[in-house]
């Protein structure tokens, strides 16, 4: 059988109608945290309150995402998403108003938390729709669909932060925050309007064993640990690359190197989804983790920004296949009634790891120089490899029967 391709996926009835607005919305989601940072910084003139507000936003998102996803799984995307989007729009408007009114730092922190807690989890909802659309008779195409999702995430985090940085540099941080909210809310509302591809809510599933309602079990716990390590890798990489190029007298090269890494990931994610791989997903996960570990170890030996650029091409190429594999393994391990929650827990773990790494890598760089930060990225990648190896048996025995629709009793 020839490999599934992206064109055939997007030609599936209803697929493009939910994927494209979700893609637009996740660009807004990728912009929001950074836009809030520059919004507060432009008003206060200092980095400390900006960091506190954006930190409160990130923590609230990590805590709130699984709770919102639980409601989505129980009552459905089309019921939960519209009020959640309105709450997010109101929270962002409140924060912008507080900043405009020169509110105190504690009030700004309190204003940032609701904006984070209400961030729409569009990536998780889009992935859940692919599973709902394909799992019955086209399950072999799910890896391709999740590869497309990983490419969509890479696009969001390439375009979004670059747009915010450009608007902030031009002196329009408020416009950046409002644009981020408009994209998130607009894309989410269009997604919610696509009722035909929405997964069946758990409240409407007549055959839903009570014992299957928790996604925090078995293979998903392993995947949460892997996503935590990925978050540490991301958080440390951004700080370390910047510190390295500054130490070599080329501060302007940081954005270029990170862009090169993202573009490498875009290409690798696209190519990964174009073919059907013979190795089982857990084995692929172990191999890609080993490749990422090798690349991060090479970063400890580089002596110039050019050499670092070659390394980030390798490490950047490993990330989208990893994200696609996380989605494949998650879909195979949990009941469909808690799938959005499971995807959201992975995202929360990654966000938590990134937040921790941002602080720890700064300390490591101060103590050991840029290579201290790269040592943290290498430790995160090596931890992923060890986790993949230790959890290989568990990941190779997914509870697939839970993910399949059961018989409906009379």
BELQUI-V588070 format. One record per pair of residues at least 12 apart in sequence whose ideal C-beta (glycine too) atoms are under 6 Angstrom apart, sorted by the first residue. I is the first residue (numbers start at 1). J is the second residue. Records with the same first field share a line. If there is no record, write none. Layout:
BEGIN
I = J  J
END
This chain:
BEGIN
3 = 275  276
4 = 141  144
6 = 148
9 = 145
14 = 196  197
17 = 194
18 = 129  191  194  197
21 = 187  190  191
22 = 122  126  191
23 = 152
24 = 183  187
25 = 122  184  187  188
26 = 122  123  156
27 = 156  159  160  183
28 = 180  183  184
29 = 184
30 = 156  157  160
31 = 160  164  180
32 = 180
33 = 54  57
34 = 161  164
35 = 164  176  177  180
36 = 54  57
37 = 50  54
38 = 168  173
39 = 99  173  177
40 = 53
42 = 173
43 = 99
49 = 105
52 = 109
53 = 108  109  112
56 = 109  112  113
57 = 112  115  116
58 = 351  355
60 = 113  116  117
61 = 116  119
62 = 348  351  352
64 = 117
65 = 121  344  347  348
66 = 341  344  345  348
68 = 84
69 = 121  124  340  341  344
70 = 341
72 = 340
73 = 202  337  338  340  341
74 = 202  203
75 = 201  203
76 = 201
77 = 125  198
78 = 192  195  198
81 = 188  192
82 = 192
85 = 120  185  188  189
87 = 118
88 = 118
89 = 181  185
91 = 114  115  118
92 = 115  181
94 = 111
95 = 111  115
98 = 111
120 = 184  188
121 = 344
122 = 188
123 = 153
124 = 340  343  344
127 = 149  327  343
128 = 199  339  340
129 = 197
130 = 145
131 = 331  339
132 = 199
133 = 197
143 = 328
144 = 273
146 = 324  327  328
147 = 269  272  273  324
148 = 273
150 = 269  320  323  324
151 = 269  270
154 = 262  265  266  320
158 = 262
164 = 176
202 = 337
205 = 337
206 = 408
207 = 406  408
208 = 337
212 = 335  402
215 = 334  338  341  342
219 = 333  394  395  398
220 = 333  342
222 = 391  394
223 = 326  330  346
224 = 345  349
225 = 387
226 = 384  387
227 = 346  349  350
228 = 349  353
229 = 380  383  384
230 = 350
231 = 350  353  354
232 = 353  357  380
233 = 377  380  381
234 = 354
235 = 354  357  358
236 = 357  361  373  376  377
237 = 377
239 = 361  373
240 = 370  373  374
241 = 254  257
242 = 254
243 = 365  370  373
244 = 370
245 = 305
247 = 370
248 = 305
250 = 305
253 = 305
257 = 309  312
260 = 309  312
261 = 312  316
264 = 313  316  317
265 = 316  319  320
268 = 317  320
269 = 320
272 = 321
281 = 325  328  329
282 = 392  395  396
284 = 325
285 = 325  388
286 = 388  389
288 = 318  321  322
289 = 384  385  388
290 = 385
291 = 318
292 = 315  318  381
293 = 381  382  385
295 = 311  314  315
296 = 377  378  381
297 = 378
298 = 311
299 = 311  374
300 = 371  374
326 = 346
329 = 395
330 = 342
332 = 398  400
333 = 398  399
335 = 402
336 = 403
361 = 373  376
364 = 376
END
